[in-house]
Amino acid sequence: MNAVFIVGTAGSGKSTLTSAYSDWLRSQDWSTLLVNLDPAAQLLPYEPDVDVREFVDYERIMATRRLGPNAALIASIREVAKHAEELKEEVRSYNPDYVLVDTPGQLELFAFRREGLILAENIGFKDRKVMIFVLDPMFCTLVKNFVSSMFLSASIYFSFGIPMVHALNKIDAVPREEVERIEGWCSSFDSLLLDLENMTRGRLMLFSREIAEALQDIIASMPLIPVSSTTMEGLPELHAALTRFLLEEDLELR
Protein backbone atom coordinates (compact mmCIF):
# COMPACT_ATOMS: atom_id res chain seq x y z
CA MET A 1 0.00 0.00 0.00
CA ASN A 2 1.21 3.52 -0.82
CA ALA A 3 0.15 6.43 1.39
CA VAL A 4 0.08 9.90 -0.20
CA PHE A 5 -0.46 12.83 2.18
CA ILE A 6 -1.72 15.99 0.47
CA VAL A 7 -0.86 19.17 2.36
CA GLY A 8 -0.86 22.88 1.58
CA THR A 9 -2.20 26.25 2.62
CA ALA A 10 -5.91 27.02 2.71
CA GLY A 11 -7.35 27.55 -0.77
CA SER A 12 -4.48 25.87 -2.62
CA GLY A 13 -6.81 23.14 -3.91
CA LYS A 14 -5.85 20.13 -1.80
CA SER A 15 -9.29 18.51 -1.94
CA THR A 16 -9.76 19.05 -5.67
CA LEU A 17 -6.30 17.62 -6.34
CA THR A 18 -7.12 14.64 -4.08
CA SER A 19 -10.23 13.99 -6.16
CA ALA A 20 -8.52 14.49 -9.53
CA TYR A 21 -5.50 12.35 -8.66
CA SER A 22 -7.78 9.57 -7.43
CA ASP A 23 -9.72 9.69 -10.71
CA TRP A 24 -6.47 9.54 -12.68
CA LEU A 25 -5.15 6.59 -10.65
CA ARG A 26 -8.38 4.69 -11.15
CA SER A 27 -8.21 5.37 -14.89
CA GLN A 28 -4.82 3.59 -14.78
CA ASP A 29 -6.42 0.59 -12.98
CA TRP A 30 -4.99 1.43 -9.55
CA SER A 31 -7.34 1.08 -6.58
CA THR A 32 -7.55 4.10 -4.27
CA LEU A 33 -8.86 4.92 -0.81
CA LEU A 34 -9.77 8.52 0.01
CA VAL A 35 -9.27 9.72 3.57
CA ASN A 36 -10.61 13.05 4.84
CA LEU A 37 -8.73 14.35 7.90
CA ASP A 38 -10.52 17.71 8.08
CA PRO A 39 -13.08 17.64 10.91
CA ALA A 40 -14.55 20.98 9.79
CA ALA A 41 -14.93 20.18 6.08
CA GLN A 42 -18.40 21.09 4.81
CA LEU A 43 -18.35 20.23 1.11
CA LEU A 44 -15.84 17.89 -0.53
CA PRO A 45 -15.41 17.24 -4.28
CA TYR A 46 -15.18 13.49 -3.58
CA GLU A 47 -16.87 10.89 -1.40
CA PRO A 48 -14.40 9.92 1.34
CA ASP A 49 -14.01 6.24 2.12
CA VAL A 50 -12.65 7.05 5.57
CA ASP A 51 -13.88 10.27 7.17
CA VAL A 52 -12.86 11.73 10.54
CA ARG A 53 -16.22 13.52 10.69
CA GLU A 54 -17.68 10.13 11.60
CA PHE A 55 -15.55 10.19 14.77
CA VAL A 56 -15.62 13.91 15.62
CA ASP A 57 -18.38 16.54 15.49
CA TYR A 58 -16.65 19.90 15.09
CA GLU A 59 -19.84 21.96 15.45
CA ARG A 60 -20.85 20.12 18.62
CA ILE A 61 -17.40 20.59 20.14
CA MET A 62 -17.53 24.31 19.39
CA ALA A 63 -21.02 24.64 20.92
CA THR A 64 -20.72 22.39 23.98
CA ARG A 65 -17.25 23.58 24.99
CA ARG A 66 -18.02 27.22 24.12
CA LEU A 67 -14.96 27.50 21.91
CA GLY A 68 -14.19 29.81 19.03
CA PRO A 69 -13.67 28.33 15.54
CA ASN A 70 -9.89 28.00 15.84
CA ALA A 71 -9.91 26.57 19.35
CA ALA A 72 -12.63 24.12 18.28
CA LEU A 73 -10.45 22.98 15.39
CA ILE A 74 -7.56 22.29 17.74
CA ALA A 75 -9.84 20.40 20.11
CA SER A 76 -11.29 18.46 17.17
CA ILE A 77 -7.94 17.32 15.80
CA ARG A 78 -7.00 16.18 19.32
CA GLU A 79 -10.15 14.07 19.36
CA VAL A 80 -9.33 12.70 15.91
CA ALA A 81 -5.87 11.63 17.12
CA LYS A 82 -7.50 9.62 19.91
CA HIS A 83 -9.11 7.51 17.17
CA ALA A 84 -5.81 6.96 15.31
CA GLU A 85 -5.84 3.23 15.95
CA GLU A 86 -9.41 2.89 14.64
CA LEU A 87 -8.51 4.93 11.57
CA LYS A 88 -5.50 2.71 10.95
CA GLU A 89 -7.57 -0.45 11.14
CA GLU A 90 -10.28 0.98 8.88
CA VAL A 91 -7.74 2.05 6.24
CA ARG A 92 -5.96 -1.30 6.29
CA SER A 93 -9.22 -3.23 5.97
CA TYR A 94 -9.59 -1.88 2.42
CA ASN A 95 -6.02 -2.77 1.30
CA PRO A 96 -5.94 -0.41 -1.72
CA ASP A 97 -2.97 0.34 -3.96
CA TYR A 98 -2.99 4.01 -2.94
CA VAL A 99 -4.31 5.79 0.14
CA LEU A 100 -4.83 9.50 -0.59
CA VAL A 101 -4.99 11.52 2.62
CA ASP A 102 -6.63 14.95 2.32
CA THR A 103 -5.35 17.00 5.27
CA PRO A 104 -7.14 19.89 7.05
CA GLY A 105 -7.57 23.25 5.37
CA GLN A 106 -5.81 24.84 8.34
CA LEU A 107 -2.32 23.59 7.51
CA GLU A 108 -0.89 23.99 11.01
CA LEU A 109 -3.45 21.58 12.50
CA PHE A 110 -1.79 18.67 10.72
CA ALA A 111 1.70 19.93 9.92
CA PHE A 112 2.86 21.48 13.19
CA ARG A 113 1.02 19.66 15.93
CA ARG A 114 1.84 16.35 17.57
CA GLU A 115 -1.54 15.00 16.45
CA GLY A 116 -0.49 15.26 12.81
CA LEU A 117 2.54 13.06 13.42
CA ILE A 118 0.37 10.53 15.25
CA LEU A 119 -2.09 10.36 12.36
CA ALA A 120 0.65 10.13 9.71
CA GLU A 121 2.37 7.30 11.58
CA ASN A 122 -0.85 5.33 11.97
CA ILE A 123 -2.47 5.87 8.57
CA GLY A 124 0.78 5.11 6.77
CA PHE A 125 1.73 2.33 9.18
CA LYS A 126 4.55 0.25 7.66
CA ASP A 127 3.57 1.55 4.20
CA ARG A 128 5.54 3.50 1.66
CA LYS A 129 4.75 7.17 2.29
CA VAL A 130 5.09 10.35 0.22
CA MET A 131 3.77 13.86 0.57
CA ILE A 132 2.43 16.39 -1.95
CA PHE A 133 2.77 20.04 -0.98
CA VAL A 134 0.19 21.95 -3.01
CA LEU A 135 1.11 25.45 -4.20
CA ASP A 136 -1.40 28.08 -5.33
CA PRO A 137 0.01 29.75 -8.49
CA MET A 138 -2.07 32.90 -7.92
CA PHE A 139 -0.31 33.32 -4.57
CA CYS A 140 3.11 32.25 -5.81
CA THR A 141 3.33 34.67 -8.74
CA LEU A 142 5.03 37.08 -6.31
CA VAL A 143 8.56 35.87 -5.70
CA LYS A 144 8.33 36.67 -1.97
CA ASN A 145 5.28 34.42 -1.67
CA PHE A 146 6.99 31.69 -3.67
CA VAL A 147 10.00 31.85 -1.34
CA SER A 148 7.75 31.72 1.75
CA SER A 149 5.91 28.69 0.37
CA MET A 150 9.14 26.84 -0.35
CA PHE A 151 10.45 27.40 3.16
CA LEU A 152 7.08 26.36 4.59
CA SER A 153 7.19 23.09 2.69
CA ALA A 154 10.78 22.53 3.85
CA SER A 155 9.71 22.98 7.48
CA ILE A 156 6.95 20.37 6.98
CA TYR A 157 9.46 17.96 5.45
CA PHE A 158 11.76 18.56 8.42
CA SER A 159 8.86 17.79 10.78
CA PHE A 160 7.66 14.58 9.12
CA GLY A 161 10.69 13.30 7.21
CA ILE A 162 8.40 12.03 4.44
CA PRO A 163 9.64 12.48 0.82
CA MET A 164 7.89 15.46 -0.77
CA VAL A 165 6.89 16.70 -4.22
CA HIS A 166 5.63 20.22 -4.92
CA ALA A 167 2.46 20.40 -7.02
CA LEU A 168 1.82 23.82 -8.59
CA ASN A 169 -1.94 23.43 -8.77
CA LYS A 170 -4.64 25.31 -10.75
CA ILE A 171 -2.32 26.15 -13.65
CA ASP A 172 -5.41 26.41 -15.86
CA ALA A 173 -6.47 29.47 -13.82
CA VAL A 174 -3.39 31.66 -14.49
CA PRO A 175 -1.59 32.84 -17.66
CA ARG A 176 0.95 30.35 -18.96
CA GLU A 177 3.76 32.89 -18.65
CA GLU A 178 3.17 33.06 -14.89
CA VAL A 179 3.57 29.30 -14.62
CA GLU A 180 6.74 29.46 -16.70
CA ARG A 181 8.12 32.23 -14.49
CA ILE A 182 7.62 30.11 -11.37
CA GLU A 183 9.21 27.13 -13.13
CA GLY A 184 12.08 29.45 -14.07
CA TRP A 185 12.72 30.25 -10.42
CA CYS A 186 13.10 26.51 -9.84
CA SER A 187 15.48 25.92 -12.73
CA SER A 188 17.57 29.10 -12.74
CA PHE A 189 19.43 30.48 -9.72
CA ASP A 190 20.09 33.75 -11.55
CA SER A 191 16.41 34.24 -12.41
CA LEU A 192 15.35 33.66 -8.80
CA LEU A 193 18.09 35.92 -7.42
CA LEU A 194 17.33 38.73 -9.86
CA ASP A 195 13.62 38.77 -9.06
CA LEU A 196 14.34 38.56 -5.33
CA GLU A 197 16.71 41.51 -5.50
CA ASN A 198 14.17 43.51 -7.49
CA MET A 199 11.49 42.88 -4.86
CA THR A 200 13.56 43.57 -1.75
CA ARG A 201 15.30 46.55 -0.20
CA GLY A 202 17.95 47.20 2.43
CA ARG A 203 18.98 44.28 4.60
CA LEU A 204 16.57 41.93 2.84
CA MET A 205 18.27 42.67 -0.48
CA LEU A 206 21.64 41.73 1.03
CA PHE A 207 20.03 38.53 2.29
CA SER A 208 18.65 37.60 -1.17
CA ARG A 209 21.65 35.55 -2.30
CA GLU A 210 21.58 33.39 0.83
CA ILE A 211 17.85 32.86 0.37
CA ALA A 212 18.27 31.91 -3.29
CA GLU A 213 21.10 29.49 -2.49
CA ALA A 214 19.07 27.81 0.25
CA LEU A 215 16.08 27.47 -2.06
CA GLN A 216 18.15 25.81 -4.75
CA ASP A 217 18.96 22.97 -2.35
CA ILE A 218 15.29 22.64 -1.34
CA ILE A 219 14.07 22.62 -4.95
CA ALA A 220 16.71 20.10 -6.00
CA SER A 221 15.41 17.58 -3.45
CA MET A 222 11.69 18.37 -3.88
CA PRO A 223 10.70 18.72 -7.56
CA LEU A 224 7.93 21.08 -8.67
CA ILE A 225 5.28 19.71 -11.02
CA PRO A 226 2.66 22.04 -12.61
CA VAL A 227 -0.77 20.37 -12.53
CA SER A 228 -4.45 21.10 -13.12
CA SER A 229 -7.19 19.31 -11.22
CA THR A 230 -9.62 20.50 -13.90
CA THR A 231 -7.86 19.44 -17.09
CA MET A 232 -5.74 16.64 -15.51
CA GLU A 233 -2.64 18.23 -17.04
CA GLY A 234 0.54 17.21 -15.25
CA LEU A 235 -0.95 14.31 -13.28
CA PRO A 236 1.13 11.67 -15.12
CA GLU A 237 4.28 13.68 -14.33
CA LEU A 238 3.20 14.10 -10.71
CA HIS A 239 2.63 10.37 -10.41
CA ALA A 240 6.02 9.63 -11.96
CA ALA A 241 7.76 11.92 -9.45
CA LEU A 242 5.92 10.32 -6.53
CA THR A 243 6.70 6.83 -7.85
CA ARG A 244 10.42 7.58 -7.93
CA PHE A 245 10.35 8.50 -4.25
CA LEU A 246 8.23 5.46 -3.40
CA LEU A 247 10.65 3.13 -5.18
CA GLU A 248 13.61 4.71 -3.39
CA GLU A 249 11.82 4.30 -0.07
CA ASP A 250 11.04 0.69 -0.94
CA LEU A 251 14.74 0.02 -1.55
CA GLU A 252 15.66 1.62 1.78
CA LEU A 253 13.16 -0.57 3.63
CA ARG A 254 14.58 -3.78 2.19
N, C-alpha and C positions, 0 to 999 in steps of 0.2 A: 504494500500500500504506500502511496506517495501523498504526503500532506503538504498542501500549499496554503500558506497564510497570506492573506491579502490585507495590507495595511496602507495607511495614507491619511492625509488631513481631511477634514470635513469638506464635502463637496467635490472631492477629486474623482469620484465615480467608482468607488470600491465595489459597491453592490452591482452596478451595471456591468462592470468588468467580470465579476464573479459569475454572473448569469451568462454573459457572452462566451467566456472561456469554457464554461461547462457545456454550452451548446456546441462549441467547436470540438471539444474532446469527444463528445458523444457522436458527432458526425464522423469522427475517426475511429469509431467502435471501441472507445475507452469508456468504462463505467465510472460514474462520478457520484459523489455524495456531497450535498451542500449543507454547510453548517452556518447558522446565524448566531454570532456571539453578542449581538447588540440587544440588550434588554429593553431599550427604548425605541427600537425600530417600529415605525408605524406602517409604512408601505414598502414592500420589497419587490424588485422586478423578477423574482424567482420564487418558487415554492421550496422552502427549506426542508430538508429531510430530518435534520436535527436542529432544534430551535430552543435557545435558552429561555425564551418567553414562556415555554411550557413549565419551567422550573421557577421563574421569578416574575413577579408582577410589579413592574416599575411604578405604575400609577398608584397602586395600593401602598407601596413602600413610601412614596412621596406624601400620600394623604395620611396614613396611619402614624408615621413617624414625624409628621409636620416638618418635612425637609424641603429645601429649595430644589430646583431641577438638577443642579450640579451635585449637590450632596446626595440626592436620591440616586443618581447614576453611580456614585462611588459605593453607596450601600448596596445597590443592585449587583454590581460586579463582584462584590464580596460574597453575596449570596450565591451567585453563579459559581464561584470558585469552590464553594462548599459542595457543589454537585459535580465536581470534576471527575470523580470516579464513575458516576452514573453516565456522564457524557462520554467518557472513554469506552465504557462497555457498549453503549448504544452505537457509537461510531464503528466499533470493531465488529458488531453483529452484522453489519452490512457487507463488510469486506470488499469495498470497491477498489478500482485501480487508482483513483485520485479522490482525495478528500479536499474540497475547497472550503477554506475557513474565512468567512466574511467577518472582519473585526469591527468593533464599535466605531461609530462616526466620530466620537470624541477620542482621538488617537491616544491621548495619555492614559485613558482607562486601561487599555491593553498593553501599550508599549512601555510604560514607565511605572507600573505598579506590580507588586509581587503576584497579584492574582493573574496577571497576564502570563507570567512565567509558569505558574501552576497549570493554567489551561493549555499552554503550548506543549508542556511536557506530557500532559495526559492525553490530549487529542492526537498528538503525533508520537505516541508511545512506541518506541522501538521501530518507528517507520522512518523512511527517508523524508527529510523535511527541507523545504525551501520557502522563501518569502518573496512576495512581490510588493515593492513600495510604489504606490500609484502617485504620479505627479499630474497636477493640473496645468496644462500648457498656457491657459489664460493667466494664471498666477505666475508661472515661470518665465514669461516673456521678458520680465525685468530681471536683469542679471543678479541683482541683490537677492531677489526672491528665489532664483534658481540656486544660488549659493547656499541660502538658508535651508532650502529643501534637501540639498545634498548632505549638509552636515547633520540635519535631522535624521535622515535615513542611516547615516553612519553611526549615530548614537544608538539607534534601534538595533543595528547589527551588533554593536558592542554589547548591548544588553542581553540579546538572545543568542548570539553566536550562530545564527542560522543563515546559510548562504542566501544572498539577496540579488534580485534583478530589479532595475528601475523600469517601470512601464509609464511612458509619457502618453497618458490617456486622452481621449476626446480630440484627436488630431483632426477629425472632420469638422470641428467647430472653430478652428483658427486658420488664418492664411498659411499656405504651405511654406512661405518664406520664414514665418515665425518658427515653425517646426525645424526647418533647416538651420536657423540661427542657434537654436538650443542644441541641436546635434553638433553644430560647429564648436560650441563651447566644450563639448565632450571630446572632440577629436583634435582640437587645436589649442595648445597652451597659449599661444600668442593672441588668438582671437578672444579667449576668456580674459586674459590679462588686460588687453586693450579696452574691452568693454567695462571691466571692473574699474580701471583707472579713470575712464570717462564718467563713471557714475559716482565716484567717491571724491572726497576732499580731505585735506589735512592729514591727520594721522592715519585715517582709514586708507587714504591713497598709498601711503608708505607701506601699509600692511597688505596691499593688494597682491603683491608677488607671492608672499607666504601663503595667502589664501589660495591662490591659483595653483601653487605647487602641491598643497595639501589635497586639493580637489582632484588633481590629476591621479594621485594614488588611489583615491576613493573610486573614481570613475573606472580606472583600470581593473579594479577587482569586482565592480558591480556594474555590468553593462546597462545601457539605456536603450530600450526598444520602443519606438513610436507605435501606438496601437489605437484602434477605434472600436469601441464596443458596439457601435451602430453598423459600421460597414464590415467589421471583422478584419480589417486591414491590420497586419502586423501580428496577428495571433499565432500563425505558424512560426514566426521568428521568435516570439515570446516563449512558445513551447520548446523550441530548440535550445534556447538559452537556459531555461529551467532544467531541461533534460540533461544538459552537460553537467550542471551542478549536482543533479541527482545521481548521475553515474559516478562522478568523483566521490560523492559521499558513500555510495555503495562500495566502492573500492576501499575506502578508508575503514569501513565497518568489517570488511572481510579479514 
